[in-house]
Every structure is written in C-alpha cells, then in structure tokens.
C-alpha cells in the first residue's frame, strides 16, 4: 500500500508460502467489509484502502 495500491502479485510477495486462493479469499473479505476497494479489470486489478481509511 506504500504506492497507494496493491495487486494480488504484491500480496503474494508479502505472504510467501500462502496459497494464492487463500489470499484471494482474504482480499474478497476485505472488499466485503468495505476496508478496501477494487479498481481495474481482472488481469490488472488493484486494491486500495476503502473510503475513509486513506
């Protein structure tokens, strides 16, 4: 989030050894809670802090 956004690849680099599917579920949960927002298309999806958290 240092650059204002995070991709699944960035998240994988931060969590070595964790299954990609698990990371995707984590991101979906954060999205559902409104803590992050997704922007972009499937292949270039970026996650940013949700409204009020920046």
N, C-alpha and C positions, 0 to 999 in steps of 0.2 A: 504494500500500500504506500510505500515510500514515494512512488511516482504517481499516486492518485488512483491507480487501478491494479488489478491482479488478474492474471489469466489462470486457467487450470494448469498450464505448464509451470507457471511461477509457484503455484500452490504445491505442485508435485515436488519441485526443487526444495521447498521449505519443509516438506514432510517425507523425506526419503524412506522407502520401505513400506509406505502405506499404499494400499491398493487404490488405483485411480477411481474405481467405482465408489469406494468409501469417501473419497474426497469430493466426488460429485454429489453424494448424498449430504455431506456436510454443507456444501455451498447451497444446495436446494433448501435445506433447513434454515440457513441464514437469510435466504431470499424470502421464504415463507414468513419469517419473523419480522421482515422489513429492516433488518440490520444492514443488508447490502442490496444493491440494485444491479441488474444485469443490463449490459448495453452491447449491441452488435449482433452479428449473425453467428450461427453455430460454430463455424470454424474460426471466428475472430471474437468470440465472446469475452467481454471484460467485466469484472465485478468491481464496484465502487461502494464506498460507505453509503448507507441509506440517508435519506433526508434527516436533517437534524443531528447527524453524527459527524459531520465534517467540520 
